[in-house]
């Protein structure tokens, strides 16, 4: 997930735009709290605990901020975790709900069809110092993962996973063009010497030059030649 974030969401314009388009679209449909059933519903007053919870899920976030972050987690990691804080519940409504970074949440598997619990590990802590969370206090929304070793009880499949190879190529092309234009858009050159070269040593010279200075990432390096060697663009 960290690699998807750094090389996909953070620097790839296509991946970022697609994910943020969906996240922003989610914010156009605000969540509301209702009472009743499918046939008849009544909008709860603003001072109702459930209405207050969906308006501000936790002290740090509005519902829009909460939902946008969760949608980004879902589309980057293939899953979104929500910790349900029931410590000061009112009328059965949790006091707060918190989004958890998927890369810090570990699933503790149990019997088939059951999860024993979860462990949340804060940044910089070891797994042993992680915080255990009961299944009833965690909401785990995930996208289908046909390769899940826990038979649908485990982690979701990130939509970025099948995009990763194409994303890498896109990033490399972008970097290639950037360096290409910085270096004058002239990628090749000629090595010449003032003496005749044996055919047997020419491949070695070319291979050594490519190893040291080849590839778009090394175009800004300074080449060094001896014995009358000369490099011509």
Order of alpha helices (4+ residues) and beta strands (2+ residues): alpha-beta-beta-alpha-alpha-beta-beta-beta-beta-beta-beta-alpha-beta-alpha-beta
